[in-house]
Amino acid sequence: MKLLVVEDEPKLSAYLSKGLGEQGFVVDVARDGIDGRHLAVEGDYDLVLLDAMLPGIDGFAVLSAIRKAKDTPVLMLTARDSVEDRVRGLRAGADDYLAKPFAFSELLARVDALLRRVGNGRLERSSHRLADLEVDLIKRKASRAGRRLDLTAKEFALLALLLRRRGEILSRTVLAEQVWDMNFDSDTNVVDVAVRRLRAKLDDPFETKLLHTARGMGYVLEERA
């Protein structure tokens, strides 16, 4: 899943980017309201974490622009903790409101809760199943035939992307961009190495193989006869 953090405090934005990245999210960061508005409106994000006090234009203006364009869930992060500010943000279309300072565990719980709701015009289901594979995108757990798969954050993010787009061949470029937030370099084997490691846990111990290579094109997750 891809998140946008719009926060002008360098330490906090770096902290959020690192912490959320370790949870398997791909995170983009904007440090002013103008860039945040552009990315939020033009980009494809599952959730926006938006500060209210921003240089350029404030978070309420960014929120207004988002709501005119799409239904992406928005979690407001701000030092403003008065009732009036919370009400203003919620009435402007924010889905939730968290005042600074906050515990990362609470932030993560709120992010998880929002991702269960309707976002970007579709209902995001928490639990997905393919053959004997079961994946809970919110709890970040995966199992096959009742046997838990011990995946790293990046391996889980890779599996989640392939599962959400099951049956679709995803190129190395798409995987690199969505999972590692990087432009794919043909001299880099990071995607192929990650796929091999995921396949060793997902497929090697089981008779039915789900992760397939489309030669010269990329990878696809699907059940084949």
C-alpha positions in Angstrom: 0.0 0.0 0.0 1.2 3.5 -0.8 0.9 6.4 1.6 1.6 10.1 1.3 2.9 12.1 4.3 2.5 15.9 4.0 4.6 17.2 6.9 7.1 20.1 6.9 9.0 19.1 10.1 12.1 17.2 8.7 12.5 15.0 11.8 8.9 14.0 12.0 8.5 13.3 8.3 11.7 11.2 8.3 10.4 9.4 11.4 7.1 8.6 9.8 8.6 7.6 6.5 11.0 5.2 8.3 8.4 3.8 10.7 5.7 3.2 8.1 8.3 1.8 5.6 9.3 -0.8 8.2 5.6 -1.8 8.3 5.7 -2.6 4.6 4.2 0.7 3.3 5.6 2.6 0.4 5.8 6.2 1.5 6.1 9.5 -0.4 6.8 12.7 1.5 5.9 16.3 0.7 7.2 19.1 2.9 4.9 22.0 1.9 1.2 22.4 1.0 1.7 23.1 -2.7 3.7 19.9 -3.3 1.4 18.0 -1.0 -1.7 19.1 -3.0 -0.1 18.2 -6.3 0.9 14.7 -5.2 -2.3 14.0 -3.4 -4.5 15.0 -6.3 -2.4 13.7 -9.1 -1.0 10.6 -7.4 -2.5 7.2 -6.5 -2.4 6.8 -2.7 -4.3 4.5 -0.3 -4.0 7.1 2.5 -2.8 10.7 3.1 -1.3 11.8 6.4 -1.7 15.5 6.4 -0.4 18.2 8.7 -2.6 21.3 9.2 0.2 23.9 9.5 2.2 23.9 6.3 4.2 26.5 4.3 2.7 27.5 0.9 -0.9 26.6 1.6 -2.2 25.1 4.8 -3.5 21.5 5.3 -7.1 22.6 5.2 -6.6 23.9 1.6 -4.9 20.7 0.6 -7.7 18.7 2.1 -10.3 20.8 0.2 -8.4 20.1 -3.1 -8.3 16.4 -2.3 -12.0 16.2 -1.6 -12.9 18.0 -4.8 -10.9 15.3 -6.8 -11.2 12.0 -5.0 -12.2 10.1 -1.8 -8.7 9.1 -0.6 -8.8 8.6 3.2 -7.1 11.5 5.0 -5.7 11.5 8.5 -4.9 14.9 9.9 -1.7 15.3 11.9 -1.4 18.6 13.7 -0.2 20.3 16.9 -3.6 22.0 16.9 -5.7 20.2 19.4 -8.6 22.5 20.1 -12.1 21.3 19.5 -12.7 24.0 16.9 -9.7 22.8 14.8 -10.8 19.2 15.0 -14.3 20.1 14.0 -13.0 22.2 11.1 -10.9 19.4 9.8 -13.6 16.7 10.1 -16.2 18.9 8.5 -13.7 19.7 5.6 -13.6 16.0 4.9 -10.8 14.5 7.1 -11.5 10.9 8.0 -9.6 11.1 11.3 -7.7 13.6 13.4 -4.5 12.9 15.6 -2.9 15.7 17.6 0.9 15.9 18.2 2.7 14.5 20.0 1.4 11.0 19.4 2.6 7.5 19.9 3.6 5.7 16.7 1.5 2.7 17.8 -1.6 4.9 18.0 -0.8 6.4 14.6 -0.4 2.9 13.1 -3.7 1.7 14.7 -5.5 4.7 13.1 -3.9 4.1 9.7 -5.0 0.4 9.9 -8.5 1.4 10.8 -8.8 3.9 8.0 -7.5 1.3 5.4 -10.4 -1.0 6.4 -12.9 1.6 5.2 -13.9 2.7 1.8 -11.1 4.5 0.0 -10.5 5.7 -3.6 -14.0 4.6 -4.6 -13.6 0.9 -3.6 -14.0 -1.2 -0.5 -10.7 -2.4 0.7 -11.1 -5.9 2.1 -8.8 -6.9 4.9 -8.7 -10.6 4.2 -7.9 -12.1 0.8 -7.7 -15.7 -0.3 -6.2 -17.5 -3.3 -6.3 -21.3 -3.3 -4.9 -22.2 0.2 -3.2 -18.9 0.6 -4.8 -16.5 3.1 -3.5 -12.9 3.6 -4.7 -10.3 6.0 -3.6 -6.9 4.6 -4.3 -5.0 7.8 -2.8 -7.4 10.4 0.0 -8.2 7.8 -0.2 -11.9 8.3 -0.1 -14.6 5.6 -0.5 -18.4 5.7 -0.8 -21.3 3.3 -2.8 -24.4 4.3 -3.0 -23.0 7.8 0.8 -22.7 8.0 2.0 -19.2 8.8 4.5 -17.6 6.4 7.3 -15.8 8.1 7.7 -12.8 5.7 9.8 -9.7 6.0 8.1 -6.3 5.6 9.2 -6.0 1.9 8.3 -9.6 1.2 4.8 -9.0 2.6 4.4 -5.8 0.6 5.4 -7.6 -2.5 3.0 -10.4 -1.8 0.2 -7.9 -1.0 0.7 -6.1 -4.3 0.7 -9.3 -6.3 -2.4 -10.6 -4.5 -4.4 -7.4 -4.9 -3.6 -7.5 -8.7 -3.8 -11.3 -9.0 -3.9 -12.7 -12.5 -2.2 -9.6 -13.8 1.4 -9.7 -15.0 3.4 -7.0 -13.1 6.6 -5.8 -14.6 9.8 -5.4 -12.6 9.4 -1.6 -13.1 6.0 -1.7 -11.5 7.2 -3.8 -8.6 10.2 -1.6 -8.0 8.1 1.5 -8.0 5.3 0.2 -5.8 7.3 -1.8 -3.3 10.6 0.0 -3.1 9.6 3.4 -4.3 12.5 3.4 -6.8 12.9 3.6 -10.6 13.8 0.2 -12.0 17.4 -0.1 -13.1 18.0 -3.1 -15.5 21.4 -3.6 -13.8 19.7 -4.0 -10.4 18.4 -7.4 -9.4 16.6 -6.3 -6.2 13.2 -7.4 -7.6 14.4 -10.8 -8.8 16.1 -11.5 -5.5 13.0 -10.5 -3.5 10.8 -12.7 -5.7 13.1 -15.7 -5.2 13.0 -15.2 -1.4 9.3 -14.8 -1.4 8.8 -17.9 -3.7 11.0 -20.0 -1.3 8.5 -19.3 1.5 5.3 -19.1 -0.5 5.7 -21.9 -3.0 8.7 -24.2 -2.4 7.2 -26.1 0.6 3.9 -26.6 -1.2 2.8 -28.7 -4.2 0.6 -26.1 -5.8 2.7 -23.1 -7.1 1.1 -19.6 -7.1 3.9 -17.2 -8.0 4.8 -17.5 -11.7 7.3 -15.9 -14.0 6.2 -14.5 -17.3 9.4 -14.6 -19.2 10.5 -11.2 -20.4 7.5 -9.5 -18.8 7.4 -9.9 -15.1 5.6 -11.9 -12.4 2.0 -13.0 -11.7 0.3 -14.5 -8.8 -2.5 -16.9 -9.8 -3.8 -20.4 -9.4 -3.2 -22.6 -12.4 -4.7 -25.9 -13.3 
